[in-house]
Amino acid sequence: MKLLNPFRNPSPEEMMVRKLDYARRSLLEAQEARDYANSMVLFHETRIDALRAQIELAMQPEETP
């Protein structure tokens, strides 16, 4: 059984693999943040449209029979 020395410096290849893994994780986090932000923009646009429609309806004069 081979014991690993936790105090040795990683090889350049190991460092590149770690950096690639970190970059891929960072990309995934950024994509998730973008998806969330896009959803929030859509939510607020829809909310604004609904509120405007309600205001327009409320501002119309009432018809009396």
N, C-alpha and C positions, 0 to 999 in steps of 0.2 A: 504494500500500500504506500502510495506516494504522499508525503506530507507537504502541504503548501506553506511557504514562508510568507506570513502576512506583512513582513517588513521589507520585502524586496520591491524594487521599482517595477511597475508593469512595463511590458515591452511596448514599442511603438504601435505594433499591430493591435495589442489589447487596448491601448488608449484610443486608437481610431475606432474600434468596435464600440467602446463605451460612448465616445462622442457621437457616433452615428445613432446609437440607441437613444441618447439624450435628445438629439435633433429630431428624431422621429416622434418622440413623446411630446416635445415642444410643439411640433406641427399639429399633432392631434389635439392638444389643448387649445391651440389657436383656432383650429377649425371648429371645435365645439363652442368656443366663445363667439365666433362669427355666426354660427347657426343660432345661438341664443339671441344675439343682438338683432339678427334679421327677424326673428320671431317677435321680439319686443317692438320693433319698428312697425311690423304689420299689425300687432295688437293695438298700438296707440293710434295708428292711422284709422283702423276700423272703429275704435272708440270715438275718435274725433268726428268721423262721419256720422255716427249714430247720434251723438250729442247735438251736432248741427241740425240734423233732421228733427230731433225733438224740439229744439229751440224754434225752428221754423214753424212747426206745428203749433207750438204754444203761442206764437206771436200772431197767428191768424185770428182775425176777428171771429167771434162766435156768431153762429147763425141763430136767429130767434124764429120760432115757428109762427 
